[in-house]
Amino acid sequence: MSRVYNFSAGPAVLPEEVLKEAADEMMDYKGTGMSVMEMSHRSKAYETIINEAEADLRDLLSIPDNYKVLFLQGGASQQFAMVPMNLFQNGVGDYIITGQWAKKAYQEAKLYGTANAVASSADKTFSYIPDVSDLPISEDADYVYICENNTIYGTKFKTLPDTKGKILVADLSSCFLSEPVDVSKYGLIFAGAQKNVGPAGVVIVIIREDLIREDVLKETPTMLRYKTHADAKSLYNTPPAYGIYICGKVFKWLKNLGGLEAMKKINEKKAAILYDFLDQSKMFHGTVVEKDRSLMNVPFVTGNDELDALFVKESKAAGFENLKGHRSVGGMRASIYNAMPVEGVEKLVSFMKDFEEKHTAQAD
């Protein structure tokens, strides 16, 4: 069976080069006589794997020396609790609600203290990013929280909020390593790996050292303390070892491409191909305000539920997988992460053009 074009929002497409390398090493990793999947996380071979992964990630993002990199488990959703548990000093977090994931993080923080919604785009089904230039930031806020790229709704912060001196915490799950980022503008970044850098099961946290504290909420379990993992270099317990190994390969793949500036140009090219078609199409329409469009997740509709369902069915038969929109919004969504080749987007647009010609009468 040939490879499909996988437009899934996550777990998502991985670079074929990485998958082939992993396949070649599956039975015997570099003369160890075993797979990384079987390897002790305390072994010298694995120590090299995780150390190289961290070094390459630091290189890609130019991570300052006063930030720790943690490879954790529990997915991005576990960070919704870990952030307030570890960062609450005054017990207050200010949240910008731009989609379901920011909303869930906001609701989770309420379990541990006060969470304030200082801006929201819920009034227009999260189809835009609210003005964040002069927010009513709480004087006693411990941090300001954003989900920088919204996987479900296809929006992206192009300008970071003015936090008025407060720590910025950001969920970068669906745009992580898609473009350069100035890490120093954040107190804490986290990202689930399964969208852009690896398989499900790994979450990457980049945290400024002064935020790694002993004086966290007293009920915080040992495993949910950033200090536990920072002190143990992500090896306090058995980490998601194989997933980290794959992430490390993706980091090297990105470096070989020319780094994040080069990756951004490729992603901009892919997004332009799809958005340019949507902007001129008489059948398909994007659902996001143009200035806030994501490079990674592109939701679109025909305006006809039956036609949407037919498109999903026919696109699947044609080798385009996972184009159905999130269950909460319907329609379609193409997630065009780093590993989606330009050719995949070009072929999708060609298919959409043919579909539009064939079904124009039904749309009318």
Residue frames as qw, qx, qy, qz and C-alpha x, y, z in Angstrom:
[[0.000, 0.888, 0.460, 0.000, 0.00, 0.00, 0.00],
 [0.401, 0.463, -0.029, 0.790, 1.31, 3.46, -0.88],
 [0.220, -0.291, -0.460, 0.809, 1.55, 6.30, 1.64],
 [0.040, 0.822, 0.541, 0.174, -1.50, 8.56, 1.93],
 [0.136, 0.454, -0.138, 0.870, -1.41, 12.31, 2.43],
 [0.455, -0.506, -0.684, 0.262, -2.20, 12.53, 6.12],
 [0.006, -0.572, -0.027, -0.820, -3.77, 15.86, 7.11],
 [0.613, -0.559, -0.551, 0.093, -4.51, 14.76, 10.68],
 [0.162, -0.873, 0.135, -0.439, -4.33, 17.35, 13.44],
 [0.010, 0.530, -0.761, 0.375, -2.50, 14.84, 15.63],
 [0.602, -0.403, 0.500, 0.475, -1.07, 12.29, 15.89],
 [0.460, 0.816, -0.045, -0.348, 0.19, 13.69, 12.64],
 [0.831, 0.517, -0.109, 0.171, 2.42, 13.09, 9.66],
 [0.582, -0.662, 0.327, 0.341, 6.13, 12.53, 10.36],
 [0.274, 0.728, -0.509, -0.370, 9.01, 12.99, 7.91],
 [0.967, 0.200, -0.117, -0.107, 9.46, 9.88, 5.76],
 [0.470, 0.590, -0.556, 0.350, 13.21, 10.20, 6.19],
 [0.315, -0.459, 0.613, -0.560, 12.80, 9.90, 9.96],
 [0.889, -0.036, 0.226, -0.397, 10.44, 6.93, 9.68],
 [0.857, 0.408, -0.311, 0.050, 12.88, 5.11, 7.38],
 [0.205, 0.578, -0.644, 0.458, 15.80, 5.74, 9.73],
 [0.562, -0.325, 0.525, -0.550, 13.80, 4.45, 12.67],
 [0.953, 0.156, 0.004, -0.259, 12.79, 1.37, 10.66],
 [0.665, 0.518, -0.495, 0.212, 16.42, 0.66, 9.80],
 [0.085, 0.450, -0.678, 0.575, 17.37, 0.88, 13.48],
 [0.748, -0.350, -0.048, -0.561, 14.37, -0.98, 14.85],
 [0.964, -0.123, -0.236, 0.019, 16.11, -4.31, 15.44],
 [0.776, -0.184, -0.103, 0.595, 19.60, -3.05, 16.20],
 [0.014, 0.997, 0.043, 0.059, 20.34, 0.52, 17.27],
 [0.194, 0.862, -0.439, 0.166, 23.94, 1.36, 16.38],
 [0.536, 0.341, -0.745, 0.205, 25.36, -2.04, 17.26],
 [0.389, -0.358, 0.571, -0.628, 23.63, -2.40, 20.63],
 [0.159, -0.033, -0.981, -0.105, 21.80, -5.49, 19.40],
 [0.020, 0.548, 0.777, -0.309, 18.46, -4.10, 20.51],
 [0.064, 0.717, 0.426, 0.548, 15.81, -1.57, 19.61],
 [0.009, 0.302, -0.300, 0.905, 15.61, 1.78, 21.38],
 [0.661, -0.374, -0.236, -0.606, 12.14, 0.56, 22.31],
 [0.890, -0.254, -0.373, 0.067, 13.79, -2.13, 24.47],
 [0.530, 0.377, -0.379, 0.658, 16.67, -0.09, 25.81],
 [0.476, -0.591, -0.461, 0.461, 17.25, 0.94, 29.42],
 [0.090, 0.941, 0.124, 0.301, 16.82, 4.67, 29.88],
 [0.522, -0.802, 0.255, 0.140, 19.83, 4.47, 32.21],
 [0.862, 0.087, 0.281, 0.412, 22.13, 3.05, 29.52],
 [0.315, -0.463, 0.276, 0.782, 24.99, 4.97, 27.93],
 [0.204, 0.262, 0.697, 0.636, 23.38, 4.58, 24.51],
 [0.079, -0.784, -0.593, -0.165, 20.15, 6.18, 25.67],
 [0.347, -0.723, -0.120, 0.585, 21.97, 8.90, 27.58],
 [0.281, -0.165, 0.457, 0.828, 23.53, 9.93, 24.27],
 [0.056, 0.518, 0.722, 0.456, 20.12, 9.91, 22.55],
 [0.209, -0.855, -0.468, 0.081, 18.40, 12.19, 25.07],
 [0.388, -0.625, 0.063, 0.675, 21.40, 14.50, 25.44],
 [0.258, 0.028, 0.559, 0.788, 21.69, 14.94, 21.67],
 [0.018, -0.681, -0.672, -0.289, 17.96, 15.59, 21.41],
 [0.277, -0.856, -0.276, 0.339, 18.19, 18.36, 23.98],
 [0.387, -0.430, 0.288, 0.763, 21.31, 19.86, 22.38],
 [0.202, 0.260, 0.655, 0.680, 19.70, 19.92, 18.93],
 [0.112, -0.803, -0.575, -0.109, 16.50, 21.47, 20.27],
 [0.355, -0.753, -0.083, 0.547, 18.52, 24.14, 22.08],
 [0.341, -0.180, 0.471, 0.793, 20.36, 24.84, 18.84],
 [0.119, 0.512, 0.705, 0.477, 17.18, 25.05, 16.74],
 [0.209, -0.863, -0.437, -0.143, 15.47, 27.50, 19.09],
 [0.316, 0.501, -0.313, 0.743, 18.59, 29.27, 20.38],
 [0.632, -0.673, -0.370, -0.104, 17.35, 28.49, 23.89],
 [0.018, -0.799, 0.397, -0.451, 19.10, 30.70, 26.46],
 [0.430, 0.214, -0.803, 0.353, 21.29, 29.01, 29.08],
 [0.190, -0.087, 0.616, -0.759, 18.93, 30.01, 31.91],
 [0.776, 0.051, -0.049, -0.627, 16.13, 27.81, 30.56],
 [0.403, -0.192, 0.893, -0.055, 15.70, 24.10, 31.21],
 [0.591, 0.157, -0.541, -0.578, 14.39, 21.64, 28.63],
 [0.478, -0.116, 0.785, -0.376, 12.21, 18.85, 30.01],
 [0.447, 0.043, -0.747, -0.490, 10.92, 15.80, 28.17],
 [0.382, -0.056, 0.667, -0.637, 7.78, 14.77, 30.03],
 [0.066, -0.269, -0.928, -0.250, 4.68, 12.60, 29.75],
 [0.076, 0.541, 0.643, -0.537, 0.98, 13.32, 30.20],
 [0.297, 0.605, 0.541, 0.503, 0.58, 15.38, 27.06],
 [0.071, 0.364, -0.010, 0.929, -0.10, 19.09, 26.86],
 [0.538, -0.594, -0.370, -0.471, -3.34, 18.59, 28.80],
 [0.730, -0.420, -0.401, 0.360, -1.40, 17.63, 31.93],
 [0.375, 0.122, -0.111, 0.912, 0.34, 21.00, 31.71],
 [0.282, -0.638, -0.312, -0.645, -3.02, 22.68, 32.26],
 [0.719, -0.664, -0.202, -0.037, -2.66, 21.57, 35.91],
 [0.775, -0.130, -0.121, 0.606, 1.13, 21.61, 36.23],
 [0.257, 0.531, 0.046, 0.806, 1.33, 25.29, 35.27],
 [0.398, -0.732, -0.012, -0.552, -0.81, 26.63, 38.14],
 [0.886, -0.421, -0.165, 0.108, 0.46, 24.01, 40.58],
 [0.759, -0.050, -0.039, 0.648, 4.04, 25.14, 40.01],
 [0.292, 0.371, 0.097, 0.876, 3.68, 28.83, 39.16],
 [0.369, -0.789, -0.326, -0.367, 0.95, 30.01, 41.52],
 [0.377, 0.042, -0.503, 0.777, 2.43, 32.23, 44.21],
 [0.267, 0.024, 0.234, -0.934, -0.47, 34.64, 44.57],
 [0.350, 0.301, 0.870, -0.171, -2.89, 32.02, 43.24],
 [0.429, 0.729, 0.201, -0.494, -3.91, 34.09, 40.19],
 [0.429, -0.040, 0.666, 0.609, -3.58, 33.37, 36.46],
 [0.405, 0.599, 0.039, -0.690, -4.81, 35.55, 33.58],
 [0.523, 0.120, 0.797, 0.276, -5.99, 33.60, 30.54],
 [0.340, 0.416, -0.294, -0.790, -6.66, 34.65, 26.94],
 [0.621, 0.190, 0.741, -0.170, -9.39, 32.32, 25.65],
 [0.327, 0.518, -0.437, -0.659, -8.99, 31.67, 21.93],
 [0.638, 0.155, -0.670, -0.347, -10.24, 28.11, 21.65],
 [0.873, -0.341, -0.270, -0.219, -11.09, 24.86, 23.41],
 [0.780, 0.016, -0.419, 0.465, -7.58, 24.16, 24.69],
 [0.115, 0.343, -0.303, 0.882, -7.12, 27.59, 26.27],
 [0.610, -0.427, -0.085, -0.662, -10.60, 27.23, 27.75],
 [0.900, -0.223, -0.374, 0.025, -9.75, 23.85, 29.25],
 [0.553, 0.158, -0.416, 0.705, -6.52, 25.22, 30.72],
 [0.194, -0.421, 0.124, -0.877, -8.47, 28.15, 32.20],
 [0.784, -0.387, -0.193, -0.445, -11.02, 25.80, 33.76],
 [0.842, -0.062, -0.439, 0.306, -8.26, 23.58, 35.17],
 [0.303, 0.316, -0.364, 0.822, -6.51, 26.54, 36.80],
 [0.479, -0.512, -0.033, -0.712, -9.73, 27.34, 38.66],
 [0.869, -0.295, -0.398, -0.001, -9.21, 24.14, 40.65],
 [0.720, -0.099, -0.304, 0.616, -6.08, 25.62, 42.23],
 [0.225, -0.358, -0.182, 0.888, -6.81, 29.32, 42.56],
 [0.336, 0.745, 0.262, -0.514, -8.25, 32.25, 40.62],
 [0.440, 0.119, 0.609, 0.650, -8.29, 32.20, 36.82],
 [0.228, 0.689, 0.182, -0.664, -9.31, 35.39, 35.02],
 [0.571, 0.464, 0.543, 0.405, -10.40, 35.48, 31.38],
 [0.165, -0.610, 0.004, 0.775, -8.83, 38.80, 30.34],
 [0.366, 0.443, -0.380, -0.725, -9.77, 38.41, 26.64],
 [0.558, 0.149, 0.815, -0.049, -11.77, 35.98, 24.53],
 [0.250, 0.234, -0.529, -0.777, -12.83, 35.35, 20.95],
 [0.207, 0.236, 0.939, -0.143, -15.70, 33.04, 21.92],
 [0.374, 0.556, 0.294, -0.682, -18.22, 35.61, 20.62],
 [0.598, 0.589, -0.298, -0.455, -17.33, 34.69, 17.02],
 [0.997, 0.032, 0.058, -0.037, -16.64, 30.98, 17.46],
 [0.635, -0.548, 0.376, 0.394, -12.93, 31.61, 18.05],
 [0.716, 0.565, 0.294, 0.285, -12.45, 32.72, 14.44],
 [0.293, 0.819, -0.154, 0.469, -10.05, 35.54, 15.34],
 [0.596, -0.148, -0.451, 0.647, -7.41, 36.57, 17.88],
 [0.188, -0.925, -0.329, 0.028, -8.58, 39.36, 20.20],
 [0.234, 0.815, -0.233, 0.477, -6.64, 42.60, 20.60],
 [0.821, -0.402, -0.275, 0.297, -3.94, 41.86, 23.17],
 [0.429, 0.518, -0.139, 0.727, -2.14, 45.21, 23.11],
 [0.123, -0.376, 0.382, -0.835, -3.69, 46.62, 26.30],
 [0.594, -0.317, -0.724, -0.148, -5.23, 43.88, 28.41],
 [0.495, -0.699, 0.131, -0.499, -6.69, 44.29, 31.93],
 [0.651, 0.167, -0.678, 0.299, -3.84, 42.27, 33.44],
 [0.667, -0.700, -0.241, -0.077, -4.38, 41.57, 37.15],
 [0.040, -0.854, 0.432, -0.287, -1.88, 43.27, 39.43],
 [0.553, -0.474, 0.657, -0.193, -1.38, 40.04, 41.35],
 [0.922, 0.329, -0.096, -0.183, -1.33, 37.69, 38.34],
 [0.681, -0.452, 0.521, 0.247, 1.39, 35.06, 38.54],
 [0.318, -0.109, 0.712, 0.617, 1.36, 34.66, 34.76],
 [0.574, 0.469, -0.015, -0.671, -0.54, 35.35, 31.54],
 [0.535, -0.024, 0.836, 0.122, -1.50, 32.26, 29.54],
 [0.559, 0.503, -0.213, -0.624, -2.08, 31.76, 25.82],
 [0.767, 0.139, 0.601, 0.179, -2.55, 28.88, 23.41],
 [0.093, -0.555, 0.338, 0.754, -0.48, 30.37, 20.60],
 [0.302, 0.151, -0.688, -0.642, -1.82, 28.31, 17.69],
 [0.620, 0.053, 0.495, -0.606, -5.35, 27.00, 17.83],
 [0.169, -0.110, 0.933, 0.297, -5.54, 23.55, 16.28],
 [0.291, 0.500, 0.805, -0.130, -9.32, 23.32, 16.09],
 [0.239, 0.862, 0.333, -0.298, -10.14, 26.82, 14.88],
 [0.693, 0.408, 0.250, 0.539, -7.04, 27.62, 12.82],
 [0.001, -0.977, 0.015, -0.212, -5.96, 30.89, 14.44],
 [0.771, -0.001, -0.209, 0.602, -2.47, 32.04, 15.44],
 [0.279, -0.898, -0.050, 0.336, -1.12, 34.85, 17.60],
 [0.655, 0.581, 0.010, 0.483, 1.06, 36.90, 15.23],
 [0.075, 0.630, -0.346, 0.691, 1.89, 39.34, 18.03],
 [0.476, -0.231, -0.758, 0.381, 2.42, 38.25, 21.60],
 [0.311, -0.850, -0.385, -0.182, 0.28, 39.92, 24.28],
 [0.103, 0.590, -0.386, 0.701, 1.56, 42.81, 26.33],
 [0.666, -0.378, -0.633, 0.117, 1.68, 41.06, 29.70],
 [0.220, -0.870, 0.078, -0.434, 2.64, 44.26, 31.53],
 [0.029, -0.650, 0.677, -0.345, 5.64, 42.60, 33.09],
 [0.808, -0.204, 0.442, -0.330, 3.95, 39.32, 34.02],
 [0.331, -0.265, 0.869, 0.257, 5.34, 35.93, 32.99],
 [0.675, 0.324, -0.269, -0.605, 4.03, 34.65, 29.64],
 [0.499, -0.099, 0.860, -0.039, 3.08, 30.95, 29.55],
 [0.554, 0.434, -0.303, -0.642, 2.31, 29.50, 26.13],
 [0.766, 0.110, 0.633, -0.027, 0.96, 26.25, 24.75],
 [0.225, 0.620, -0.492, -0.569, 2.79, 25.90, 21.42],
 [0.686, -0.009, 0.727, -0.031, 1.68, 22.34, 20.69],
 [0.692, 0.528, 0.486, 0.080, 0.46, 22.82, 17.13],
 [0.424, 0.894, -0.103, 0.104, 3.05, 25.35, 15.95],
 [0.617, -0.663, 0.369, 0.208, 6.13, 24.12, 17.80],
 [0.495, -0.327, 0.599, 0.538, 9.27, 24.32, 15.61],
 [0.533, 0.650, 0.514, 0.169, 7.27, 25.57, 12.62],
 [0.284, 0.843, 0.002, 0.457, 9.10, 28.92, 12.72],
 [0.418, 0.222, -0.488, 0.734, 11.72, 30.74, 14.81],
 [0.494, -0.777, -0.358, -0.155, 10.68, 31.73, 18.34],
 [0.149, 0.588, -0.452, 0.654, 12.34, 34.13, 20.77],
 [0.639, -0.328, -0.682, 0.141, 12.27, 31.90, 23.84],
 [0.299, -0.042, -0.433, 0.849, 13.36, 34.78, 26.10],
 [0.321, -0.264, -0.132, -0.900, 9.92, 36.39, 25.68],
 [0.776, -0.331, -0.410, -0.348, 8.32, 33.48, 27.56],
 [0.426, -0.559, 0.605, -0.374, 8.60, 32.22, 31.09],
 [0.513, -0.063, 0.853, -0.068, 7.38, 28.77, 30.08],
 [0.566, 0.329, -0.455, -0.604, 6.62, 27.06, 26.79],
 [0.526, -0.089, 0.840, -0.102, 5.10, 23.62, 26.45],
 [0.561, 0.386, -0.415, -0.604, 4.18, 21.51, 23.45],
 [0.855, 0.030, 0.499, -0.137, 2.72, 18.07, 22.88],
 [0.255, -0.428, 0.688, 0.527, 5.01, 16.35, 20.38],
 [0.504, 0.255, 0.819, 0.097, 2.38, 14.53, 18.32],
 [0.426, 0.827, 0.266, -0.253, 1.50, 17.42, 16.04],
 [0.405, 0.889, -0.211, -0.031, 4.82, 18.61, 14.69],
 [0.067, 0.744, -0.655, 0.114, 7.85, 16.84, 16.18],
 [0.040, 0.264, -0.953, 0.140, 7.17, 13.24, 17.14],
 [0.426, -0.306, -0.817, -0.239, 4.76, 10.52, 18.21],
 [0.553, -0.659, -0.110, -0.498, 2.11, 10.85, 20.90],
 [0.855, -0.357, -0.314, 0.205, 3.38, 10.39, 24.45],
 [0.553, -0.076, -0.154, 0.815, 5.96, 13.17, 24.76],
 [0.008, -0.965, -0.231, -0.127, 5.41, 16.73, 25.95],
 [0.597, 0.206, -0.154, 0.760, 8.30, 19.18, 25.81],
 [0.288, -0.923, -0.241, 0.087, 8.59, 21.93, 28.42],
 [0.514, 0.359, -0.137, 0.767, 11.00, 24.86, 28.14],
 [0.442, -0.837, -0.321, -0.036, 11.04, 26.73, 31.46],
 [0.169, 0.766, -0.331, 0.524, 13.09, 29.60, 32.84],
 [0.549, 0.046, -0.726, 0.411, 15.18, 28.42, 35.76],
 [0.077, -0.148, 0.466, -0.869, 13.81, 30.93, 38.29],
 [0.684, -0.118, -0.110, -0.711, 10.34, 29.42, 37.77],
 [0.752, -0.021, -0.658, 0.028, 11.52, 25.98, 38.89],
 [0.269, -0.594, 0.364, -0.665, 10.66, 26.30, 42.56],
 [0.210, -0.036, -0.915, 0.343, 10.53, 24.32, 45.76],
 [0.190, 0.263, 0.552, -0.768, 7.58, 26.37, 47.07],
 [0.295, -0.154, -0.667, -0.667, 4.87, 25.01, 44.76],
 [0.690, -0.343, -0.041, -0.636, 1.32, 24.29, 45.91],
 [0.337, -0.442, 0.780, -0.289, 1.75, 21.86, 48.79],
 [0.822, 0.137, 0.465, -0.299, -0.62, 19.27, 47.30],
 [0.564, 0.657, -0.408, -0.290, 1.46, 19.03, 44.10],
 [0.980, -0.099, 0.160, 0.059, 2.51, 15.41, 43.56],
 [0.527, -0.526, 0.468, 0.476, 6.20, 14.67, 43.12],
 [0.534, 0.213, 0.658, 0.486, 5.71, 13.73, 39.47],
 [0.221, 0.838, 0.425, 0.263, 3.94, 17.02, 38.73],
 [0.314, -0.871, 0.081, 0.368, 6.74, 19.24, 40.01],
 [0.599, 0.772, -0.189, 0.099, 9.00, 20.76, 37.37],
 [0.181, -0.776, 0.587, -0.147, 11.89, 20.64, 39.84],
 [0.843, -0.145, 0.514, -0.067, 11.61, 16.85, 40.06],
 [0.832, 0.461, 0.259, 0.170, 12.28, 16.51, 36.35],
 [0.276, 0.909, -0.252, 0.183, 14.74, 19.38, 36.01],
 [0.432, -0.691, 0.571, -0.101, 16.95, 17.98, 38.79],
 [0.761, -0.083, 0.642, 0.055, 16.88, 14.51, 37.21],
 [0.049, 0.425, -0.593, -0.682, 17.44, 15.74, 33.62],
 [0.702, 0.168, -0.235, -0.651, 14.09, 14.24, 32.52],
 [0.607, 0.149, -0.781, -0.023, 15.11, 10.83, 33.87],
 [0.415, -0.356, 0.535, -0.644, 13.45, 10.80, 37.30],
 [0.748, 0.078, 0.619, -0.226, 11.43, 7.82, 36.14],
 [0.493, 0.135, 0.716, 0.476, 11.25, 5.94, 32.84],
 [0.230, 0.491, -0.063, -0.838, 10.58, 8.66, 30.26],
 [0.790, 0.511, 0.251, -0.227, 8.73, 8.14, 26.95],
 [0.505, -0.492, 0.527, 0.476, 12.05, 6.87, 25.67],
 [0.510, 0.267, 0.669, 0.470, 11.17, 5.84, 22.12],
 [0.188, 0.901, 0.383, 0.072, 9.14, 8.99, 21.53],
 [0.250, -0.881, 0.204, 0.346, 12.08, 11.17, 22.61],
 [0.551, -0.184, 0.637, 0.507, 14.32, 9.20, 20.23],
 [0.401, 0.597, 0.593, 0.361, 11.96, 10.02, 17.33],
 [0.035, -0.982, -0.141, 0.120, 11.78, 13.68, 18.39],
 [0.452, -0.634, 0.400, 0.484, 15.58, 13.75, 18.31],
 [0.506, 0.160, 0.666, 0.525, 15.55, 12.49, 14.74],
 [0.210, 0.849, 0.450, 0.178, 13.02, 15.17, 13.78],
 [0.252, -0.903, 0.087, 0.337, 15.26, 17.84, 15.32],
 [0.473, -0.338, 0.575, 0.575, 18.16, 16.62, 13.17],
 [0.404, 0.518, 0.660, 0.365, 15.88, 16.56, 10.10],
 [0.035, 0.966, 0.252, -0.052, 14.96, 20.20, 10.76],
 [0.363, -0.744, 0.322, 0.458, 18.61, 21.19, 11.17],
 [0.508, -0.016, 0.678, 0.532, 19.49, 19.46, 7.90],
 [0.303, 0.753, 0.544, 0.211, 16.73, 21.43, 6.16],
 [0.298, 0.485, -0.009, 0.822, 18.39, 24.65, 7.27],
 [0.133, -0.162, -0.584, 0.784, 16.69, 25.24, 10.62],
 [0.137, 0.613, 0.689, -0.362, 13.52, 27.08, 11.54],
 [0.175, 0.589, -0.148, -0.775, 13.93, 30.03, 9.14],
 [0.158, 0.178, -0.813, -0.532, 14.00, 27.56, 6.25],
 [0.006, 0.344, 0.934, -0.095, 11.09, 25.60, 7.73],
 [0.175, 0.602, 0.379, -0.681, 9.02, 28.78, 8.07],
 [0.233, 0.436, -0.432, -0.754, 9.48, 29.60, 4.37],
 [0.151, -0.052, -0.942, -0.295, 8.30, 26.11, 3.39],
 [0.019, 0.480, 0.801, -0.358, 5.30, 26.40, 5.72],
 [0.197, 0.572, 0.087, -0.791, 4.40, 29.83, 4.33],
 [0.215, 0.250, -0.691, -0.643, 4.54, 28.42, 0.81],
 [0.105, -0.240, -0.964, -0.054, 2.24, 25.52, 1.68],
 [0.069, 0.565, 0.601, -0.561, -0.25, 27.72, 3.49],
 [0.188, 0.481, -0.186, -0.836, -0.33, 30.25, 0.64],
 [0.151, 0.021, -0.855, -0.495, -1.20, 27.53, -1.88],
 [0.124, -0.445, -0.884, 0.080, -4.22, 26.48, 0.16],
 [0.004, 0.627, 0.398, -0.670, -5.39, 29.92, 1.35],
 [0.102, 0.335, -0.394, -0.849, -5.04, 31.42, -2.15],
 [0.179, -0.193, -0.871, -0.414, -7.35, 28.74, -3.50],
 [0.127, -0.557, -0.757, 0.317, -9.87, 29.18, -0.68],
 [0.010, -0.530, -0.139, 0.837, -9.92, 32.94, -1.27],
 [0.255, 0.279, -0.462, -0.803, -10.91, 32.56, -4.93],
 [0.046, -0.174, -0.975, -0.127, -13.10, 29.45, -4.66],
 [0.459, -0.239, -0.201, -0.832, -16.85, 29.79, -5.14],
 [0.783, -0.277, -0.519, -0.202, -17.53, 26.60, -3.17],
 [0.730, -0.279, -0.438, 0.444, -14.96, 26.43, -0.36],
 [0.080, -0.864, 0.059, -0.493, -14.45, 29.12, 2.24],
 [0.446, 0.124, -0.630, 0.623, -11.95, 29.57, 5.05],
 [0.460, -0.718, -0.511, -0.109, -13.40, 30.28, 8.49],
 [0.577, -0.496, -0.194, 0.619, -10.69, 32.47, 10.04],
 [0.082, 0.976, 0.000, -0.204, -10.10, 36.24, 9.88],
 [0.767, 0.574, -0.151, 0.243, -7.31, 36.62, 7.32],
 [0.103, 0.788, -0.455, 0.402, -4.77, 38.39, 9.56],
 [0.553, -0.487, 0.574, -0.357, -5.03, 35.66, 12.22],
 [0.929, 0.219, -0.207, -0.213, -4.70, 32.60, 9.98],
 [0.706, -0.477, 0.514, 0.098, -2.55, 29.71, 11.13],
 [0.329, 0.582, -0.672, -0.318, 0.18, 28.26, 8.93],
 [0.095, -0.213, 0.965, -0.123, -0.47, 24.85, 10.48],
 [0.210, 0.381, 0.880, -0.191, -4.24, 24.25, 10.67],
 [0.172, 0.081, -0.340, -0.921, -6.58, 25.38, 7.92],
 [0.326, 0.394, 0.802, -0.310, -10.32, 24.92, 8.57],
 [0.214, 0.142, -0.410, -0.875, -12.74, 25.38, 5.67],
 [0.449, 0.357, 0.733, -0.365, -16.37, 24.68, 4.75],
 [0.111, 0.267, 0.678, 0.676, -18.68, 24.61, 1.75],
 [0.339, -0.014, 0.163, -0.926, -21.66, 25.93, 3.71],
 [0.813, -0.001, -0.279, -0.511, -23.54, 22.71, 2.98],
 [0.577, -0.447, 0.645, -0.225, -23.29, 19.87, 5.50],
 [0.917, 0.232, 0.316, -0.070, -24.11, 17.19, 2.94],
 [0.619, 0.740, -0.210, 0.161, -21.47, 18.53, 0.57],
 [0.182, -0.742, 0.599, -0.240, -18.92, 18.67, 3.39],
 [0.779, -0.202, 0.572, -0.160, -19.60, 15.01, 4.18],
 [0.861, 0.490, 0.134, 0.029, -19.31, 14.08, 0.50],
 [0.316, 0.839, -0.407, 0.176, -16.01, 15.92, 0.24],
 [0.432, -0.577, 0.663, -0.201, -14.58, 14.07, 3.24],
 [0.875, 0.085, 0.466, -0.105, -15.73, 10.75, 1.77],
 [0.761, 0.640, 0.024, 0.105, -14.38, 11.38, -1.74],
 [0.104, 0.852, -0.483, 0.177, -11.12, 12.89, -0.51],
 [0.634, -0.422, 0.635, -0.129, -10.45, 9.80, 1.61],
 [0.884, 0.304, 0.355, 0.012, -11.05, 7.56, -1.40],
 [0.562, 0.796, -0.122, 0.189, -8.55, 9.69, -3.31],
 [0.780, 0.072, -0.327, 0.528, -5.81, 9.20, -0.70],
 [0.022, 0.516, -0.248, 0.820, -6.28, 12.31, 1.45],
 [0.544, -0.377, -0.730, 0.172, -6.78, 11.23, 5.05],
 [0.384, -0.510, -0.509, 0.578, -8.20, 13.00, 8.11],
 [0.095, 0.252, 0.209, 0.940, -9.71, 16.07, 6.46],
 [0.369, -0.688, -0.583, -0.226, -12.87, 15.99, 8.54],
 [0.051, -0.653, 0.235, -0.719, -13.11, 19.00, 10.86],
 [0.050, 0.096, -0.798, 0.592, -13.05, 18.70, 14.63],
 [0.174, -0.466, -0.865, -0.070, -16.28, 17.25, 16.01],
 [0.121, -0.605, -0.467, 0.633, -17.04, 20.53, 17.80],
 [0.126, 0.578, -0.116, -0.798, -17.07, 22.65, 14.62],
 [0.748, 0.475, 0.458, -0.072, -17.69, 20.34, 11.68],
 [0.422, 0.855, -0.227, -0.197, -16.61, 21.17, 8.12],
 [0.903, 0.254, -0.141, 0.315, -13.08, 20.29, 7.06],
 [0.312, -0.893, 0.309, 0.104, -9.59, 20.98, 8.33],
 [0.837, 0.406, -0.226, 0.289, -6.24, 20.45, 6.67],
 [0.547, -0.782, 0.238, 0.180, -3.36, 20.30, 9.14],
 [0.734, 0.622, -0.137, 0.236, -0.24, 21.03, 7.13],
 [0.628, -0.729, 0.208, 0.175, 2.50, 20.53, 9.68],
 [0.126, -0.744, 0.564, 0.336, 6.23, 20.59, 8.96],
 [0.403, -0.182, 0.867, 0.231, 6.35, 17.06, 7.57],
 [0.603, 0.616, 0.484, -0.149, 3.52, 17.57, 5.07],
 [0.470, -0.067, 0.443, 0.761, 5.28, 18.03, 1.73],
 [0.220, 0.407, -0.115, -0.879, 4.42, 20.93, -0.59],
 [0.234, 0.032, -0.824, -0.515, 3.34, 18.32, -3.11],
 [0.079, -0.381, -0.896, 0.214, 0.65, 17.09, -0.70],
 [0.132, 0.589, 0.334, -0.724, -0.93, 20.54, -0.47],
 [0.209, 0.353, -0.493, -0.767, -0.71, 21.03, -4.24],
 [0.194, -0.113, -0.929, -0.293, -2.47, 17.71, -4.82],
 [0.014, 0.501, 0.735, -0.457, -5.14, 18.55, -2.25],
 [0.199, 0.546, 0.029, -0.813, -5.89, 21.85, -3.99],
 [0.223, 0.185, -0.734, -0.615, -6.04, 20.08, -7.35],
 [0.120, -0.307, -0.944, 0.021, -8.54, 17.62, -5.90],
 [0.070, 0.560, 0.498, -0.658, -10.60, 20.48, -4.42],
 [0.221, 0.400, -0.321, -0.829, -10.73, 22.20, -7.82],
 [0.245, -0.024, -0.879, -0.409, -11.98, 19.01, -9.46],
 [0.076, -0.424, -0.843, 0.322, -14.52, 18.48, -6.69],
 [0.139, 0.518, 0.220, -0.815, -15.80, 22.03, -7.10],
 [0.280, 0.251, -0.556, -0.741, -16.25, 21.62, -10.86],
 [0.242, -0.130, -0.944, -0.185, -18.06, 18.33, -10.39],
 [0.225, -0.518, -0.784, 0.259, -20.41, 19.45, -7.62],
 [0.031, 0.009, -0.030, 0.999, -21.08, 23.13, -8.32],
 [0.433, -0.344, -0.508, -0.660, -24.74, 22.46, -9.14],
 [0.605, -0.442, -0.649, 0.132, -25.25, 20.73, -5.78],
 [0.349, -0.205, -0.341, 0.849, -23.67, 23.67, -3.94],
 [0.178, -0.138, -0.201, -0.953, -26.12, 26.04, -5.64]]
